[in-house]
């Protein structure tokens, strides 16, 4: 494993922003995870309760990601176990990371990328087995992890891996969770009680949100007029978040929370929204429609939706920077996600860390060096209907 202090790629901006009119005035400091000189993109995917962030740094072609963690102002590159590329999805409180490693295999078709799910313990990568021959048609993915080290995801099954089933790995051994009454299923998250959430694809081709509990798949209720649904995360109290899709024509995804079996839509605007993560306090993060056709990273707290761009310094906003998503939140309330510069396709990772003491609102603008960078914006999505 290689550790590098990213003097040119980790930019720390102190901001302080307690927005008028909010029920809870919170101050945050902003850390921007920018690419090193030989990279073009960064994404922050997850944060644990120790404040360690997992994510990915992309090489100059945007096709060569490397999984990393950030802690205390430095980035640690994770072991690729002989592979060409790697990607980090989730980190738990023990610092265990899950994601994938991609190797290039040469066969009669030429050089073929083969992606395998992986788990990093104490910096050592171990690949996880799939359920069947899944290389060509349905790659195996690890997407969720709890503090006991149990991993969930999806794997192809049967000849050629056609189709996928939700899967759980315990100590590296895969268990098929079945199709949950549909043609395919996907697991996205697991809590410390072993409850798993995700979705199953119905025979008509739509996704339905599913909870696996004690070996049983339970369909999560949806509201009237919903054509499909997807569960993205679950906290230790069993509260689930994700999205519902309204109608079948000109439909939108709407961020949703399931509490005690009841689905409640969190956002009612035209345009897509999604609830991507929930902490054990009940705070929810994701994205919702924003200005100029760009989504905005949002926090749902105590029944209120808060645009995280309210916490972005005015000079950054004036320069075109937008917090376009919030991908994870820890129990302290620290948030990670993606920061985008409109008109340039520049996107970097960020951390909004709760500040105990308000800091000055002025700081040195350090983003001018990104002016020549351009890369395709990358979104973290669940399975599409």
C-alpha positions in Angstrom: 0.0 0.0 0.0 1.3 3.4 -0.9 0.7 6.6 1.1 1.1 10.0 -0.4 0.4 13.5 1.1 -1.4 15.3 -1.7 -0.1 18.8 -1.4 -1.5 19.7 -4.8 -4.6 17.6 -4.6 -6.1 18.2 -1.1 -7.5 21.7 -0.7 -8.8 22.7 2.7 -11.2 25.7 2.7 -12.6 27.0 6.0 -16.1 28.3 5.6 -18.6 29.1 8.0 -22.0 29.3 7.4 -25.0 29.2 9.6 -27.9 29.8 7.4 -30.6 32.2 8.5 -34.1 30.7 8.9 -32.9 27.1 9.5 -34.3 25.2 12.4 -30.8 24.1 13.4 -27.9 26.5 12.7 -24.9 24.4 11.9 -21.4 25.4 11.0 -19.3 23.4 8.6 -15.7 23.5 7.4 -15.2 22.5 3.8 -12.4 20.1 2.6 -12.1 19.7 -1.1 -10.5 16.5 -2.5 -9.0 17.6 -5.8 -7.0 15.4 -8.2 -3.2 15.2 -8.1 -1.2 16.7 -11.0 -1.5 13.4 -13.0 -5.2 13.0 -12.4 -8.4 14.5 -13.6 -11.2 13.6 -11.1 -12.0 12.7 -7.6 -15.1 11.3 -5.9 -15.9 10.9 -2.2 -18.1 7.9 -1.7 -18.4 7.2 2.0 -17.4 8.4 5.5 -17.2 6.6 8.8 -17.7 7.8 12.4 -13.9 8.4 12.8 -14.1 10.9 9.9 -12.2 8.7 7.5 -13.4 9.1 3.9 -13.3 6.6 1.1 -13.3 7.5 -2.6 -11.5 7.3 -5.9 -8.9 9.3 -7.8 -9.1 9.0 -11.6 -6.1 9.1 -13.9 -5.7 11.4 -16.9 -7.9 9.3 -19.1 -10.7 9.1 -16.6 -10.7 5.4 -17.2 -8.1 4.4 -14.6 -9.5 4.9 -11.1 -7.6 4.2 -7.9 -9.4 3.5 -4.6 -8.2 5.7 -1.7 -9.0 6.8 1.8 -8.5 10.2 3.3 -7.6 10.9 6.9 -6.0 13.9 8.6 -5.2 15.7 5.3 -3.5 12.8 3.5 -4.6 10.2 1.0 -3.8 6.5 1.2 -3.9 4.5 -2.0 -5.4 1.1 -1.5 -3.7 -2.1 -2.7 -4.8 -3.3 -6.2 -3.7 -6.9 -5.6 -2.1 -7.0 -9.0 -5.0 -5.4 -10.8 -5.0 -2.5 -13.1 -7.7 -0.3 -11.5 -9.6 -0.2 -8.2 -12.7 1.5 -6.9 -13.9 2.2 -3.3 -17.6 2.1 -2.4 -18.0 2.0 1.4 -16.0 2.3 4.6 -17.1 1.1 8.0 -16.1 2.2 11.5 -13.2 -0.3 11.7 -11.7 1.2 8.5 -12.6 -1.8 6.4 -13.3 -0.7 2.8 -15.3 -2.5 0.0 -15.3 -1.9 -3.7 -13.8 -3.6 -6.7 -10.5 -4.5 -8.5 -10.3 -4.6 -12.3 -7.7 -6.8 -14.1 -7.1 -6.9 -17.8 -7.4 -10.4 -19.2 -6.2 -11.3 -22.7 -8.4 -13.8 -24.6 -9.6 -14.4 -28.1 -11.4 -11.0 -28.0 -8.3 -9.1 -27.1 -7.7 -7.3 -23.8 -10.9 -7.7 -21.7 -11.4 -5.9 -18.3 -12.6 -8.2 -15.6 -14.0 -6.6 -12.4 -14.1 -8.5 -9.1 -15.6 -7.2 -5.8 -13.0 -6.6 -3.1 -12.6 -6.0 0.6 -9.7 -4.2 2.2 -8.8 -5.1 5.8 -5.8 -3.3 7.3 -4.8 -2.3 3.8 -4.8 -5.9 2.4 -7.1 -6.5 -0.5 -9.1 -9.8 -0.8 -11.4 -10.5 -3.7 -14.9 -11.9 -3.1 -16.4 -14.8 -5.1 -19.5 -14.5 -7.2 -22.4 -17.0 -7.5 -21.7 -18.1 -11.1 -20.1 -17.4 -14.4 -20.7 -13.6 -14.2 -17.8 -12.1 -16.1 -19.4 -11.3 -19.4 -23.0 -10.6 -18.7 -23.5 -9.6 -15.1 -20.5 -8.5 -13.1 -20.5 -9.1 -9.4 -20.5 -5.9 -7.2 -20.0 -5.2 -3.6 -22.1 -2.2 -2.5 -22.8 -2.4 1.3 -20.9 -3.1 4.5 -21.7 -3.1 8.2 -19.5 -2.8 11.3 -19.3 -6.6 11.6 -17.6 -6.8 8.2 -20.6 -8.4 6.5 -20.7 -7.4 2.8 -23.7 -7.2 0.5 -24.1 -6.6 -3.3 -25.2 -8.4 -6.4 -23.8 -11.3 -8.5 -24.6 -12.9 -11.8 -25.7 -16.5 -11.6 -26.2 -19.5 -13.8 -24.5 -20.1 -17.2 -22.9 -16.9 -18.4 -24.1 -15.0 -15.4 -27.4 -13.9 -17.1 -29.3 -12.0 -14.5 -28.3 -11.2 -11.0 -29.2 -12.0 -7.4 -28.7 -10.1 -4.2 -25.8 -11.7 -2.3 -24.3 -11.5 1.2 -20.6 -12.3 2.0 -19.7 -13.5 5.5 -16.0 -14.2 6.0 -15.6 -14.2 2.2 -18.3 -16.9 1.7 -21.2 -15.8 -0.7 -24.8 -16.6 0.1 -27.5 -16.1 -2.5 -30.4 -14.0 -1.2 -32.6 -15.0 -4.1 -34.6 -13.0 -6.5 -37.0 -11.7 -3.9 -40.1 -12.6 -5.9 -38.8 -10.9 -9.1 -36.6 -11.8 -12.0 -33.4 -10.2 -10.5 -32.5 -8.6 -7.2 -29.8 -6.2 -5.8 -28.6 -5.5 -2.3 -27.4 -2.0 -1.6 -26.8 -1.7 2.2 -26.8 -3.7 5.5 -27.1 -2.4 9.0 -25.4 -3.7 12.2 -28.5 -5.8 12.9 -28.1 -7.7 9.7 -31.1 -6.1 7.9 -30.4 -5.7 4.2 -32.1 -3.4 1.7 -32.1 -3.1 -2.1 -34.5 -3.9 -4.9 -35.9 -6.7 -7.0 -36.9 -6.4 -10.6 -40.5 -7.4 -11.3 -41.6 -9.5 -14.2 -42.8 -6.2 -15.9 -39.3 -4.8 -15.6 -39.8 -2.3 -12.8 -37.7 -2.2 -9.6 -39.4 -2.7 -6.2 -37.8 -1.7 -2.9 -37.0 -4.8 -0.8 -35.9 -5.5 2.8 -34.3 -8.8 3.7 -34.8 -9.7 7.4 -34.1 -13.1 9.0 -33.7 -14.7 5.6 -37.1 -13.4 4.4 -37.5 -10.8 1.5 -40.2 -8.2 2.3 -41.5 -5.8 -0.2 -41.5 -2.2 1.1 -44.7 -0.3 0.7 -45.0 2.5 -1.8 -47.3 5.4 -2.2 -50.1 5.7 -4.7 -49.1 6.4 -8.3 -45.6 4.9 -7.9 -44.3 2.7 -10.7 -41.0 1.6 -9.2 -39.0 2.0 -6.0 -35.5 1.4 -4.8 -34.0 1.2 -1.3 -30.5 2.6 -0.9 -29.6 2.6 2.8 -30.8 1.5 6.2 -29.8 2.6 9.7 -29.6 0.6 12.9 -33.1 1.6 13.8 -34.4 0.0 10.6 -35.3 3.3 8.9 -34.8 2.9 5.1 -34.1 5.6 2.5 -34.2 5.5 -1.3 -36.5 6.7 -4.0 -39.9 6.1 -5.6 -40.6 6.8 -9.3 -43.9 8.4 -10.1 -46.0 7.2 -13.1 -44.7 5.6 -16.3 -44.5 8.6 -18.7 -42.4 11.7 -18.0 -41.7 10.2 -14.6 -39.4 11.5 -11.9 -37.5 9.9 -9.1 -38.5 11.2 -5.6 -36.4 10.8 -2.5 -38.3 8.6 0.0 -38.0 7.4 3.6 -39.6 4.2 5.0 -40.3 4.3 8.7 -42.2 1.5 10.4 -43.3 0.2 7.0 -44.7 3.6 5.9 -43.3 5.3 2.8 -43.0 9.1 2.9 -41.9 11.2 -0.1 -39.2 13.7 1.0 -39.2 15.9 -2.1 -42.2 17.1 -4.2 -40.5 19.2 -6.9 -40.4 18.5 -10.6 -37.1 16.8 -11.4 -35.2 13.9 -9.9 -34.3 13.5 -6.3 -32.8 10.6 -4.3 -32.1 9.8 -0.7 -28.7 8.1 -0.8 -27.7 7.6 2.9 -29.1 7.8 6.5 -27.2 8.0 9.7 -28.2 6.5 13.1 -29.5 9.9 14.2 -32.0 9.8 11.3 -30.4 12.5 9.2 -30.7 11.8 5.4 -28.6 13.0 2.5 -28.9 12.9 -1.2 -29.8 15.3 -4.0 -32.8 17.2 -5.2 -33.5 19.5 -8.2 -31.5 22.7 -8.1 -30.9 25.8 -10.3 -29.8 25.7 -13.9 -30.7 22.1 -14.5 -28.1 20.9 -12.0 -29.0 18.8 -8.9 -28.1 20.1 -5.5 -26.8 18.1 -2.6 -29.3 18.2 0.2 -29.8 17.2 3.9 -33.1 16.2 5.3 -33.1 16.9 9.0 -36.1 17.0 11.4 -38.5 17.1 8.5 -36.8 19.9 6.7 -34.9 19.8 3.5 -31.8 21.9 3.6 -29.9 22.8 0.4 -26.2 22.2 1.3 -25.2 25.0 -1.2 -26.5 27.4 1.5 -23.3 26.4 3.3 -21.0 27.2 0.4 -19.1 30.4 0.5 -20.6 33.2 -1.8 -17.3 33.5 -3.8 -17.4 29.8 -4.6 -21.0 30.0 -5.7 -20.2 33.1 -7.8 -17.4 31.2 -9.5 -19.9 28.5 -10.6 -19.3 25.8 -8.0 -22.3 23.7 -7.0 -22.6 20.9 -4.4 -24.4 18.5 -6.7 -24.8 15.5 -4.4 -24.3 14.3 -0.9 -23.4 10.6 -0.9 -22.9 9.8 2.8 -23.3 11.1 6.3 -21.8 9.9 9.6 -23.5 10.0 13.0 -21.7 13.3 13.9 -23.3 14.9 10.8 -20.2 15.1 8.6 -21.2 14.9 4.9 -19.3 13.8 1.8 -20.3 14.2 -1.8 -19.5 15.8 -5.2 -18.7 19.4 -6.0 -19.1 20.5 -9.6 -18.1 23.7 -11.5 -20.8 24.7 -14.0 -19.7 25.3 -17.6 -16.5 23.2 -17.2 -17.5 19.6 -16.3 -15.0 19.8 -13.5 -16.1 17.6 -10.5 -14.2 17.0 -7.2 -15.0 15.3 -3.9 -15.8 17.3 -0.7 -16.2 16.9 3.0 -18.5 19.1 5.0 -17.3 18.6 8.6 -19.4 19.9 11.5 -17.5 22.7 13.2 -17.7 23.0 16.9 -16.5 26.6 16.8 -17.5 29.0 14.0 -14.6 30.0 11.8 -14.0 33.1 9.7 -16.0 33.2 6.5 -13.1 34.5 4.5 -10.5 32.2 3.0 -8.1 31.9 0.1 -9.7 30.7 -3.1 -7.7 27.7 -4.2 -9.6 26.3 -7.1 -8.3 28.4 -10.0 -5.9 25.7 -11.0 -8.8 23.5 -12.2 -9.6 25.8 -15.1 -8.1 23.5 -17.8 -9.5 20.3 -16.3 -12.5 18.6 -18.0 -14.0 15.3 -17.5 -17.4 13.7 -17.7 -19.4 14.1 -14.5 -19.9 10.8 -12.8 -23.0 10.0 -10.8 -23.6 7.3 -8.2 -26.8 5.6 -9.2 -28.7 2.6 -8.2 -30.1 0.1 -10.7 -32.3 1.8 -13.3 -35.8 0.7 -14.1 
